[in-house]
Amino acid sequence: MANFMKHIPGSNPIETPTRHAASKGVGVLGLHEGRTLLLALQTRCSKAHAVAGCDLSAEKIGAARGEYPELFYTSDYAALLARDDVEIVAIYTPDALHGEHIVQAFEAGKDVICTKPMVNSLADARLVWETGLRTGRRLLVGQSTRFFEPFRRQRRAFEAGEVGAVEMVDAHYVHRMDWYYEKSAWAARETDWIFLGLSHPLDLLRWYLGPIAEVSAFGQTSALGRKYELAHPDIYVVNVVAADGRVGRAFGHYGAHELPRARNCIELMLYGDQGTSQAQYHDMRYVHTTADGTEVVEDHLYAGRHYYFNSEVHGMHYGEFANYAEYFAGVLIAGDDDAEYSPNLREGIETFCLMEAARLSVAEKRMVAVGELMSVVGLEV
Ligand SMILES: NC(=O)c1ccc[n+]([C@@H]2O[C@H](COP(=O)([O-])OP(=O)(O)OC[C@H]3O[C@@H](n4cnc5c(N)ncnc54)[C@H](O)[C@@H]3O)[C@@H](O)[C@H]2O)c1
């Protein structure tokens, strides 16, 4: 093997942990973003490990097999589901297919990690919810942003009371997406940026504000969006009111020219009664006030770039995917069926209702109550 660098000086080294005795076998469906999870599992996790991969594309299978030849590969999802060593199915297929793939996994007796957005239609939300209740299987929504270093630090500080009571939340995800339409044509026509992109900031709003009662949103299509003939807007502004009256805002723009020095593509601002904090992606800064008003910048980029980005130029999500897989496998191994974890199936369905409420608000030019949609899906409000 060629002698490529295995470790980037200055960053924390990746040490593959010893496998936990009860480590969960994971079958990965969809081997583009799913390949990232495969690698993350094999290099960064102890409580979960990859056993199988599935994709319709021989090229994607070939690439994964090149790195991990010992795993089982197939283009037939049913063959992956039939394996006893697959305990968790991790789903990374196009958005519109998540619903049917989750249902098939639940019916086969598997627990599920599903990337964001968990589903992108009311019909799928209803079916997934019903099947989840009937089969009792567990699901974690792979909301990667929550598991990225600055957002973890921000959460820990929030839980330690450092910003006090959060009074307002402001989150965005802005990213120019021509490369994505070229790579994944389905993104232009078979989903909506409300689900594909806004799933990140809307989940963050829900995480800090709790259940959302009402949504008022506006959307339009950018020049880039018109060029790729998007079926839906790619610029969105979403205002929300939480059930307890607190307010928040999310926005997204997927045709913008990025200006990361001014604004990172994902940012989360928490305004609390004791302080303010901000977490950023793709830079790894966590910025916050201290009790006497001093501004502190915690910059984890050089320490964490190998773990999170796999030292690729703009490599993505290795660390976040490892963090959530390890977290979910830990919950399953602990074996307490009543244990709380987040975002679970119910929260994922509720966040879907929030996204769908925003989509409807734009389409119907009205404020939408999230409860309207939760009733349709079968969730008590
Ligand atoms: N931050 C994140 O967590 C993050 C980042 C990027 C993408 N995603 C999500 O991951 C999902 C996949 O995105 P992507 O960029 O990898 O898309 P992609 O188009 O590059 O890859 C999807 C893969 O699924 C395979 N596939 C489709 N149908 C299949 C089937 N029935 N059986 C087996 N394989 C099948 C395709 O061949 C393809 O390789 C999307 O839902 C996207 O929203 C999440």
The ligand as an SDF file (V2000), in Angstrom:
LIG
                    3D

 44 48  0  0  0  0  0  0  0  0999 V2000
  -25.5650   16.2700    6.9690 N   0  0  0  0  0  0  0  0  0  0  0  0
  -26.1110   15.1300    6.6430 C   0  0  0  0  0  0  0  0  0  0  0  0
  -26.4550   14.3570    7.5020 O   0  0  0  0  0  0  0  0  0  0  0  0
  -26.3140   14.7980    5.1940 C   0  0  0  0  0  0  0  0  0  0  0  0
  -25.4450   15.2800    4.2080 C   0  0  0  0  0  0  0  0  0  0  0  0
  -25.6880   14.9480    2.8750 C   0  0  0  0  0  0  0  0  0  0  0  0
  -26.7800   14.1670    2.5410 C   0  0  0  0  0  0  0  0  0  0  0  0
  -27.6280   13.7310    3.5210 N   0  0  0  0  0  0  0  0  0  0  0  0
  -28.7990   12.9250    3.1810 C   0  0  0  0  0  0  0  0  0  0  0  0
  -28.3490   11.6320    2.8020 O   0  0  0  0  0  0  0  0  0  0  0  0
  -29.2100   11.1070    1.8030 C   0  0  0  0  0  0  0  0  0  0  0  0
  -28.3610   10.6790    0.6180 C   0  0  0  0  0  0  0  0  0  0  0  0
  -27.6830   11.7960    0.1040 O   0  0  0  0  0  0  0  0  0  0  0  0
  -26.4370   11.6000   -0.8810 P   0  0  0  0  0  0  0  0  0  0  0  0
  -25.8270   12.9440   -1.0410 O   0  0  0  0  0  0  0  0  0  0  0  0
  -25.5920   10.4830   -0.4320 O   0  0  0  0  0  0  0  0  0  0  0  0
  -27.2360   11.2100   -2.2210 O   0  0  0  0  0  0  0  0  0  0  0  0
  -26.6560   10.4170   -3.4850 P   0  0  0  0  0  0  0  0  0  0  0  0
  -27.6220   10.6480   -4.5880 O   0  0  0  0  0  0  0  0  0  0  0  0
  -25.2310   10.8200   -3.7360 O   0  0  0  0  0  0  0  0  0  0  0  0
  -26.6310    8.9090   -3.0200 O   0  0  0  0  0  0  0  0  0  0  0  0
  -27.7850    8.1420   -2.8170 C   0  0  0  0  0  0  0  0  0  0  0  0
  -27.3930    6.6840   -3.0580 C   0  0  0  0  0  0  0  0  0  0  0  0
  -28.5200    5.8600   -2.8000 O   0  0  0  0  0  0  0  0  0  0  0  0
  -28.5070    4.7950   -3.7530 C   0  0  0  0  0  0  0  0  0  0  0  0
  -29.8640    4.2340   -3.8500 N   0  0  0  0  0  0  0  0  0  0  0  0
  -30.9900    4.8080   -4.3030 C   0  0  0  0  0  0  0  0  0  0  0  0
  -32.0360    3.9640   -4.2080 N   0  0  0  0  0  0  0  0  0  0  0  0
  -31.5560    2.8210   -3.6740 C   0  0  0  0  0  0  0  0  0  0  0  0
  -32.1340    1.5580   -3.3320 C   0  0  0  0  0  0  0  0  0  0  0  0
  -33.4450    1.3200   -3.5210 N   0  0  0  0  0  0  0  0  0  0  0  0
  -31.3370    0.6030   -2.8130 N   0  0  0  0  0  0  0  0  0  0  0  0
  -30.0260    0.8240   -2.6280 C   0  0  0  0  0  0  0  0  0  0  0  0
  -29.4190    2.0120   -2.9350 N   0  0  0  0  0  0  0  0  0  0  0  0
  -30.1640    2.9700   -3.4460 C   0  0  0  0  0  0  0  0  0  0  0  0
  -28.0390    5.4920   -5.0340 C   0  0  0  0  0  0  0  0  0  0  0  0
  -27.5300    4.5450   -5.9700 O   0  0  0  0  0  0  0  0  0  0  0  0
  -26.9700    6.4160   -4.5130 C   0  0  0  0  0  0  0  0  0  0  0  0
  -25.6690    5.8490   -4.4990 O   0  0  0  0  0  0  0  0  0  0  0  0
  -30.2200   12.2050    1.4750 C   0  0  0  0  0  0  0  0  0  0  0  0
  -31.4220   11.9540    2.1340 O   0  0  0  0  0  0  0  0  0  0  0  0
  -29.5880   13.4480    2.0090 C   0  0  0  0  0  0  0  0  0  0  0  0
  -30.5460   14.4040    2.4340 O   0  0  0  0  0  0  0  0  0  0  0  0
  -27.3950   14.0020    4.8330 C   0  0  0  0  0  0  0  0  0  0  0  0
  1  2  1  0
  2  3  2  0
  2  4  1  0
  4  5  1  0
  4 44  2  0
  5  6  2  0
  6  7  1  0
  7  8  2  0
  8  9  1  0
  8 44  1  0
  9 10  1  0
  9 42  1  0
 10 11  1  0
 11 12  1  0
 11 40  1  0
 12 13  1  0
 13 14  1  0
 14 15  2  0
 14 16  1  0
 14 17  1  0
 17 18  1  0
 18 19  2  0
 18 20  1  0
 18 21  1  0
 21 22  1  0
 22 23  1  0
 23 24  1  0
 23 38  1  0
 24 25  1  0
 25 26  1  0
 25 36  1  0
 26 27  1  0
 26 35  1  0
 27 28  2  0
 28 29  1  0
 29 30  1  0
 29 35  2  0
 30 31  1  0
 30 32  2  0
 32 33  1  0
 33 34  2  0
 34 35  1  0
 36 37  1  0
 36 38  1  0
 38 39  1  0
 40 41  1  0
 40 42  1  0
 42 43  1  0
M  CHG  2   8   1  16  -1
M  END
$$$$
